[in-house]
Amino acid sequence: MPEVTYEIIEHIGVISTSAKGYTKEVNLIRWNGNPAKVDIRDWSPDKQKMGKGVTLTEEQARELRKVLDNI
């Protein structure tokens, strides 16, 4: 399996923190050298381990915001 590379371009915010120090974060991340996308996932305190997450284009993130604004 090929190695996955990533670069956190911009830290947008923390949604929550677990008892073990993992944080659910929203970041702008460049995966495998591709254009950056909005990314929501859990991160270890040292940012070396990550959980499964979801990546969104800017347009998808804007649509998600519209949906969430209706809550």
N, CA, C and O of each residue as an XYZ file, in Angstrom:
284
protein
N       0.850     -1.174      0.000
C       0.000      0.000      0.000
C       0.898      1.241      0.000
O       1.827      1.331      0.803
N       0.629      2.191     -0.890
C       1.463      3.400     -0.945
C       1.302      4.251      0.316
O       0.248      4.261      0.952
N       2.366      4.957      0.655
C       2.340      5.832      1.820
C       1.480      7.063      1.541
O       1.550      7.657      0.465
N       0.677      7.428      2.523
C      -0.165      8.624      2.423
C       0.608      9.784      3.038
O       1.104      9.687      4.160
N       0.704     10.873      2.300
C       1.363     12.060      2.830
C       0.332     13.158      3.031
O      -0.668     13.235      2.317
N       0.596     13.996      4.007
C      -0.323     15.103      4.270
C       0.447     16.294      4.811
O       1.518     16.157      5.402
N      -0.129     17.463      4.592
C       0.418     18.705      5.124
C      -0.756     19.532      5.633
O      -1.666     19.869      4.875
N      -0.727     19.855      6.917
C      -1.770     20.713      7.478
C      -1.439     22.145      7.067
O      -0.466     22.733      7.541
N      -2.259     22.690      6.184
C      -2.050     24.034      5.657
C      -2.550     25.083      6.645
O      -1.894     26.098      6.877
N      -3.727     24.820      7.224
C      -4.322     25.776      8.166
C      -5.151     25.028      9.195
O      -6.007     24.217      8.839
N      -4.901     25.297     10.463
C      -5.721     24.761     11.549
C      -6.910     25.696     11.710
O      -6.741     26.877     12.016
N      -8.118     25.165     11.503
C      -9.316     26.002     11.564
C      -9.918     26.002     12.965
O     -10.310     27.053     13.471
N      -9.993     24.816     13.601
C     -10.536     24.791     14.955
C     -10.675     23.398     15.519
O     -10.606     22.406     14.793
N     -10.874     23.332     16.842
C     -11.090     22.073     17.566
C     -12.569     21.977     17.904
O     -13.155     22.915     18.445
N     -13.165     20.838     17.581
C     -14.581     20.610     17.885
C     -14.736     20.021     19.279
O     -15.635     20.411     20.025
N     -13.849     19.069     19.639
C     -13.913     18.445     20.962
C     -12.569     17.811     21.301
O     -11.716     17.622     20.433
N     -12.396     17.485     22.593
C     -11.188     16.821     23.077
C     -11.608     15.642     23.927
O     -12.468     15.782     24.797
N     -11.005     14.460     23.686
C     -11.324     13.256     24.453
C     -10.502     13.212     25.742
O      -9.574     13.999     25.925
N     -10.853     12.290     26.621
C     -10.124     12.118     27.882
C      -8.663     11.740     27.638
O      -7.805     12.035     28.470
N      -8.373     11.096     26.516
C      -6.995     10.696     26.195
C      -6.227     11.790     25.462
O      -5.071     11.590     25.089
N      -6.848     12.926     25.255
C      -6.173     14.046     24.625
C      -6.324     14.136     23.122
O      -5.805     15.067     22.505
N      -7.035     13.174     22.510
C      -7.287     13.260     21.074
C      -8.256     14.409     20.815
O      -9.181     14.639     21.594
N      -8.038     15.118     19.731
C      -8.915     16.231     19.395
C      -9.600     15.982     18.054
O      -8.983     15.502     17.104
N     -10.870     16.312     17.999
C     -11.600     16.298     16.732
C     -11.439     17.692     16.164
O     -11.895     18.673     16.751
N     -10.777     17.772     15.001
C     -10.394     19.069     14.455
C     -10.920     19.289     13.051
O     -11.210     18.350     12.310
N     -11.032     20.562     12.714
C     -11.308     20.985     11.348
C     -10.033     21.676     10.868
O      -9.577     22.648     11.470
N      -9.464     21.161      9.776
C      -8.228     21.695      9.224
C      -8.336     21.787      7.710
O      -9.185     21.144      7.091
N      -7.474     22.587      7.133
C      -7.286     22.616      5.688
C      -6.033     21.787      5.433
O      -4.943     22.165      5.863
N      -6.178     20.648      4.730
C      -5.080     19.697      4.568
C      -4.840     19.377      3.098
O      -5.779     19.217      2.318
N      -3.575     19.288      2.740
C      -3.165     18.847      1.407
C      -2.779     17.370      1.543
O      -1.824     17.036      2.245
N      -3.526     16.492      0.868
C      -3.268     15.051      0.892
C      -2.519     14.650     -0.372
O      -2.954     14.960     -1.482
N      -1.396     13.963     -0.204
C      -0.611     13.431     -1.331
C      -0.298     14.483     -2.395
O      -0.289     14.186     -3.590
N      -0.044     15.708     -1.951
C       0.338     16.771     -2.878
C      -0.801     17.364     -3.685
O      -0.574     18.236     -4.524
N      -2.020     16.908     -3.449
C      -3.187     17.434     -4.167
C      -3.637     18.762     -3.559
O      -3.161     19.143     -2.490
N      -4.551     19.471     -4.233
C      -5.059     20.722     -3.665
C      -5.656     20.493     -2.276
O      -6.241     19.443     -2.008
N      -5.504     21.469     -1.410
C      -5.981     21.356     -0.027
C      -7.501     21.256      0.028
O      -8.214     21.842     -0.786
N      -7.980     20.489      1.022
C      -9.411     20.332      1.264
C      -9.688     20.522      2.738
O      -8.797     20.379      3.575
N     -10.938     20.846      3.049
C     -11.379     20.931      4.433
C     -11.458     19.496      4.960
O     -12.012     18.618      4.299
N     -10.904     19.264      6.145
C     -10.793     17.915      6.694
C     -11.281     17.919      8.138
O     -10.908     18.789      8.925
N     -12.122     16.937      8.482
C     -12.631     16.788      9.847
C     -12.260     15.383     10.313
O     -12.694     14.397      9.719
N     -11.450     15.287     11.385
C     -11.053     13.979     11.913
C     -10.437     14.124     13.290
O     -10.158     15.233     13.746
N     -10.224     12.968     13.961
C      -9.555     12.925     15.254
C      -8.049     12.873     15.057
O      -7.556     12.213     14.142
N      -7.318     13.578     15.926
C      -5.860     13.614     15.896
C      -5.314     13.328     17.284
O      -5.885     13.748     18.291
N      -4.185     12.597     17.325
C      -3.489     12.387     18.594
C      -2.876     13.717     19.026
O      -2.723     14.626     18.210
N      -2.526     13.832     20.305
C      -1.947     15.097     20.777
C      -0.698     15.531     20.004
O      -0.464     16.730     19.847
N       0.113     14.573     19.515
C       1.338     14.925     18.780
C       1.130     15.009     17.272
O       2.086     15.233     16.529
N      -0.099     14.835     16.814
C      -0.470     14.898     15.391
C       0.187     13.797     14.545
O       0.231     13.912     13.320
N       0.700     12.726     15.185
C       1.313     11.637     14.447
C       0.316     10.529     14.094
O       0.548      9.763     13.158
N      -0.776     10.441     14.826
C      -1.821      9.448     14.558
C      -3.125     10.170     14.291
O      -3.411     11.218     14.870
N      -3.912      9.581     13.393
C      -5.197     10.190     13.054
C      -6.258      9.112     12.928
O      -5.960      7.961     12.609
N      -7.487      9.498     13.179
C      -8.610      8.603     12.992
C      -9.201      8.788     11.603
O      -8.754      9.627     10.820
N     -10.217      7.983     11.319
C     -10.919      8.155     10.050
C     -11.636      9.501     10.067
O     -12.068      9.984     11.113
N     -11.747     10.078      8.906
C     -12.385     11.384      8.840
C     -13.097     11.586      7.530
O     -13.337     10.648      6.770
N     -13.426     12.826      7.286
C     -14.108     13.199      6.049
C     -13.400     14.422      5.471
O     -13.023     15.340      6.200
N     -13.228     14.418      4.156
C     -12.652     15.576      3.484
C     -13.707     16.175      2.570
O     -14.500     15.464      1.954
N     -13.697     17.497      2.496
C     -14.694     18.221      1.714
C     -14.010     19.278      0.857
O     -13.038     19.908      1.275
N     -14.535     19.457     -0.344
C     -14.081     20.597     -1.137
C     -14.622     21.862     -0.472
O     -15.466     21.782      0.421
N     -14.149     23.004     -0.896
C     -14.642     24.265     -0.330
C     -16.149     24.397     -0.556
O     -16.880     24.827      0.336
N     -16.604     24.029     -1.746
C     -18.037     24.120     -2.041
C     -18.848     23.178     -1.150
O     -19.905     23.561     -0.650
N     -18.363     21.954     -0.948
C     -19.057     21.013     -0.074
C     -19.108     21.538      1.362
O     -20.122     21.392      2.044
N     -18.015     22.145      1.818
C     -17.986     22.710      3.170
C     -19.003     23.832      3.310
O     -19.659     23.949      4.345
N     -19.140     24.656      2.279
C     -20.134     25.737      2.321
C     -21.557     25.167      2.386
O     -22.405     25.686      3.112
N     -21.810     24.109      1.630
C     -23.138     23.470      1.649
C     -23.398     22.828      3.012
O     -24.515     22.898      3.526
N     -22.370     22.200      3.603
C     -22.516     21.612      4.941
C     -22.875     22.707      5.946
O     -23.729     22.504      6.809
N     -22.232     23.847      5.834
C     -22.541     24.953      6.747
C     -24.000     25.363      6.620
O     -24.666     25.592      7.630
N     -24.504     25.459      5.395
C     -25.916     25.820      5.197
C     -26.829     24.808      5.864
O     -27.809     25.183      6.508
N     -26.514     23.522      5.716
C     -27.318     22.457      6.318
C     -27.278     22.574      7.847
O     -28.315     22.490      8.504
N     -26.075     22.769      8.411
C     -25.931     22.850      9.857
C     -26.573     24.095     10.432
O     -27.016     24.085     11.580
N     -26.632     25.165      9.660
C     -27.273     26.388     10.142
C     -28.762     26.187     10.397
O     -29.378     26.989     11.099
N     -29.350     25.130      9.838
C     -30.776     24.840     10.032
C     -31.076     24.041     11.293
O     -32.236     23.768     11.599
N     -30.031     23.667     12.022
C     -30.262     22.893     13.262
C     -30.805     23.803     14.337
O     -31.066     23.353     15.453
